[in-house]
Amino acid sequence: MVHIVAVQDPVTASEFDREPTAAELDAIDREMPVIRAEVDLLDAQIMTLDRPASELDARRIRRARRRLLTARRDLATRSAMTLPGVGA
């Protein structure tokens, strides 16, 4: 069996072979509170996978959901305020 491979390296970097741009890093920073809240909710839900949820677990999940909703609302509000012609 003969394998066909490229003889030389590509001239330009592929889409996945580059560092994130400043704009992409800024977007990640803006979304970080939502990402953290999602991770907290997921952690609270994972804790109850192998056992019945206690009242403490239920409160932990409710609090994590509220934090996630708050983070999403804040992100949406900040995003709406940065649109041209809004909030100024």
Backbone as numpy.savetxt, mean C-alpha at the origin, in Angstrom:
# Nx Ny Nz CAx CAy CAz Cx Cy Cz
19.17 -30.41 -27.73 18.33 -29.24 -27.73 19.22 -27.99 -27.73
18.92 -27.07 -28.61 19.70 -25.85 -28.73 18.89 -24.71 -28.10
19.52 -23.99 -27.17 18.86 -22.85 -26.53 19.22 -21.58 -27.29
18.23 -20.78 -27.54 18.44 -19.52 -28.22 18.47 -18.42 -27.16
19.57 -17.68 -27.08 19.69 -16.60 -26.10 20.22 -15.35 -26.78
20.02 -14.22 -26.13 20.53 -12.97 -26.67 22.05 -12.96 -26.55
22.72 -12.48 -27.58 24.17 -12.46 -27.61 24.72 -11.25 -26.86
23.99 -10.16 -26.86 24.49 -8.95 -26.20 23.44 -8.43 -25.22
23.89 -7.60 -24.29 22.99 -6.99 -23.33 22.11 -5.97 -24.03
20.90 -5.80 -23.55 20.05 -4.77 -24.15 20.64 -3.38 -23.91
20.35 -2.50 -24.84 20.91 -1.15 -24.78 20.18 -0.33 -23.72
18.88 -0.48 -23.62 18.11 0.28 -22.64 17.67 -0.64 -21.51
17.47 -0.06 -20.35 17.03 -0.84 -19.20 15.59 -1.28 -19.41
15.29 -2.44 -18.91 13.92 -2.91 -19.01 13.06 -2.16 -18.02
11.76 -2.32 -18.12 10.81 -1.62 -17.26 11.04 -1.97 -15.79
11.48 -3.19 -15.50 11.64 -3.63 -14.12 13.08 -3.48 -13.62
13.94 -2.92 -14.43 15.35 -2.81 -14.07 15.72 -1.35 -13.81
14.91 -0.66 -13.00 15.20 0.73 -12.72 14.76 1.05 -11.29
15.27 2.14 -10.79 14.90 2.63 -9.46 13.60 3.41 -9.57
12.84 3.51 -8.47 11.62 4.32 -8.52 11.95 5.80 -8.68
11.08 6.48 -9.37 11.28 7.92 -9.56 10.91 8.67 -8.28
11.25 9.93 -8.23 10.90 10.77 -7.08 9.38 10.86 -6.92
8.67 10.94 -8.02 7.21 11.02 -7.97 6.61 9.73 -7.40
7.17 8.59 -7.81 6.69 7.31 -7.28 6.97 7.19 -5.78
8.14 7.63 -5.34 8.46 7.60 -3.92 7.56 8.53 -3.13
7.24 9.69 -3.69 6.32 10.62 -3.02 4.93 10.01 -2.89
4.48 9.31 -3.93 3.17 8.67 -3.88 3.14 7.59 -2.80
4.21 6.84 -2.69 4.29 5.81 -1.65 4.26 6.46 -0.27
4.99 7.56 -0.09 4.98 8.27 1.19 3.58 8.77 1.54
2.85 9.27 0.55 1.49 9.76 0.81 0.57 8.61 1.21
0.77 7.44 0.63 -0.09 6.29 0.90 0.35 5.46 2.10
1.50 5.78 2.70 2.04 4.96 3.79 1.10 4.81 4.98
0.36 5.84 5.42 -0.58 5.62 6.53 -1.65 4.57 6.20
-2.12 4.55 4.95 -3.10 3.55 4.54 -2.46 2.16 4.53
-1.24 2.07 4.04 -0.54 0.79 3.99 -0.35 0.24 5.40
0.09 1.10 6.33 0.28 0.66 7.71 -1.03 0.21 8.34
-2.10 0.95 8.09 -3.40 0.59 8.64 -3.89 -0.74 8.07
-3.64 -0.98 6.78 -4.03 -2.26 6.18 -3.24 -3.41 6.79
-1.96 -3.19 7.05 -1.14 -4.22 7.68 -1.62 -4.50 9.09
-1.97 -3.46 9.84 -2.48 -3.65 11.20 -3.78 -4.46 11.19
-4.67 -4.14 10.26 -5.93 -4.90 10.15 -5.65 -6.35 9.79
-4.76 -6.56 8.85 -4.41 -7.92 8.46 -3.80 -8.69 9.63
-2.93 -8.05 10.40 -2.35 -8.70 11.58 -3.43 -9.09 12.58
-4.39 -8.19 12.82 -5.47 -8.49 13.76 -6.32 -9.65 13.26
-6.55 -9.72 11.97 -7.35 -10.81 11.41 -6.58 -12.13 11.43
-5.28 -12.07 11.18 -4.46 -13.29 11.19 -4.43 -13.92 12.57
-4.43 -13.08 13.61 -4.39 -13.60 14.97 -5.59 -14.48 15.29
-6.69 -14.29 14.59 -7.90 -15.04 14.90 -8.14 -16.21 13.95
-7.19 -16.52 13.10 -7.40 -17.60 12.14 -7.45 -18.99 12.78
-6.62 -19.22 13.78 -6.53 -20.57 14.33 -7.27 -20.74 15.65
-8.04 -19.75 16.04 -8.82 -19.85 17.28 -10.04 -18.96 17.17
-11.03 -19.21 17.98 -12.21 -18.33 17.95 -11.83 -16.93 18.41
-12.46 -15.93 17.84 -12.16 -14.55 18.19 -12.77 -14.23 19.56
-11.95 -13.71 20.45 -12.44 -13.27 21.75 -12.97 -11.85 21.62
-13.54 -11.34 22.70 -14.02 -9.96 22.70 -12.87 -8.99 22.45
-11.70 -9.28 23.02 -10.53 -8.45 22.79 -10.12 -8.46 21.33
-10.15 -9.64 20.71 -9.83 -9.73 19.28 -10.82 -8.93 18.44
-12.09 -9.04 18.78 -13.12 -8.31 18.02 -12.90 -6.81 18.14
-12.56 -6.34 19.35 -12.28 -4.90 19.53 -11.04 -4.49 18.75
-10.02 -5.34 18.75 -8.79 -5.04 18.02 -9.08 -4.91 16.52
-9.89 -5.80 15.98 -10.24 -5.76 14.55 -11.08 -4.52 14.25
-12.05 -4.20 15.12 -12.87 -3.00 14.89 -12.02 -1.74 14.90
-11.08 -1.66 15.87 -10.21 -0.48 15.92 -9.34 -0.38 14.68
-8.82 -1.53 14.23 -7.97 -1.53 13.03 -8.78 -1.11 11.80
-10.04 -1.57 11.71 -10.89 -1.15 10.59 -11.15 0.35 10.61
-11.43 0.88 11.81 -11.67 2.32 11.92 -10.43 3.12 11.54
-9.25 2.66 11.98 -8.01 3.35 11.60 -7.80 3.31 10.10
-8.12 2.17 9.48 -7.98 2.06 8.03 -8.94 3.01 7.32
-10.19 3.04 7.76 -11.16 3.95 7.13 -10.73 5.41 7.30
-10.22 5.75 8.47 -9.75 7.11 8.71 -8.57 7.44 7.81
-7.64 6.52 7.68 -6.47 6.75 6.83 -6.89 6.91 5.36
-7.83 6.07 4.92 -8.31 6.19 3.53 -9.03 7.52 3.31
-9.85 7.93 4.29 -10.55 9.21 4.18 -9.56 10.37 4.11
-8.55 10.34 4.99 -7.55 11.40 5.00 -6.78 11.46 3.68
-6.44 10.29 3.14 -5.74 10.26 1.85 -6.62 10.82 0.74
-7.89 10.44 0.73 -8.80 10.94 -0.30 -8.97 12.45 -0.17
-9.06 12.94 1.07 -9.21 14.37 1.28 -7.97 15.11 0.81
-6.79 14.60 1.17 -5.55 15.25 0.73 -5.41 15.22 -0.77
-5.81 14.11 -1.39 -5.72 14.00 -2.85 -6.68 14.97 -3.53
-7.87 15.12 -2.97 -8.85 16.04 -3.55 -8.37 17.49 -3.40
-7.68 17.79 -2.31 -7.23 19.17 -2.09 -6.09 19.55 -3.03
-5.38 18.57 -3.58 -4.27 18.87 -4.48 -4.70 18.98 -5.94
-5.97 18.69 -6.22 -6.46 18.83 -7.59 -6.54 20.31 -7.96
-6.27 20.63 -9.21 -6.34 22.04 -9.63 -7.75 22.59 -9.45
-7.83 23.77 -8.87 -9.13 24.43 -8.71 -9.91 24.00 -7.50
-9.35 23.10 -6.67 -10.06 22.62 -5.48 -9.32 23.10 -4.25
-10.03 23.64 -3.30 -9.46 24.03 -2.03 -8.65 25.30 -2.06
-8.53 25.95 -3.16 -7.72 27.18 -3.21 -8.60 28.39 -3.42
